[in-house]
């Protein structure tokens, strides 16, 4: 049986020994993945989230940076 997202994330963070992820963090990460997927190839989405986490940048700031980069890329392609 597959777990729902919340159950999976709770179990996964426990297994990793890290604090649980909040619903707001999940929402922001999904938005970050969406920005990456729409500004580039879809495969960039999970890797972008990984890079954001690895950088230690707060999720909200990582999202803002991604949005700014996506806007710059869109403007340069016009």
N, C-alpha and C positions, 0 to 999 in steps of 0.2 A: 504494500500500500504506500502510495506517495503521500508525503506530509504537505500541508499547506505552507505557504511562505513563512508565516510567523512561527509555526512549530519548527520548521526546518532551521530558521535563523537562530531561534532560541537554543536548539540542540547543538547547532554548529558552533556558536560562540562559546557555549559551555565546554564542548569538546576541545576547543582551541585554548580555553582558559582566559578568554577575553570578556569584557563587560558586554551585556546584551546591547543590541542595536535598537534604537527607538523607532517608532513609526515615522516620525518626522525625518530621521536620518534615512530610512528606507525610501521615503517619498523623494527626498533630495537626490539620493543616489540614482534612483530611476530616472529622474529628470536629467541628471548629468549624463547618464547613459544615452538618453534620447537625444540630447544635444550632439554628443559625439557621433551617434549613428546617423543623424541627419546631415551633419557637416562633413562627413567622410564616409568611408565604408562601414558597414554595420559591425564588422569585427573589431573596430576601434572602441566600441562601447564598453565591453567588459575590461579591456586593457586600460582604457582611460580611467575607469573607476579604481583599478588596481594601482595605477600610477598616482592618482590622487591620494589614496590611502597610504601608499609607500612614502609619499612626500611629507606626510604629517600635516598637510594643509587642512584646515577645517573644511568640512564638506560644503558649507554654504559659499565659502570663498572659492573653492575649486569649481563650483558650478558657475559662479560669476566670471571667473577666468575663462572657462570654456565658452560661455555665452559671448564674451567679448571677442575671443579668438574666432568663433564661428561668424560673428558679424563682420570682422575684418576680412576673413576669407571670402565671404559672400560679396562684400563691397569690392574686393580686388578682382573678382571674376566678372563683374559687370562691365 
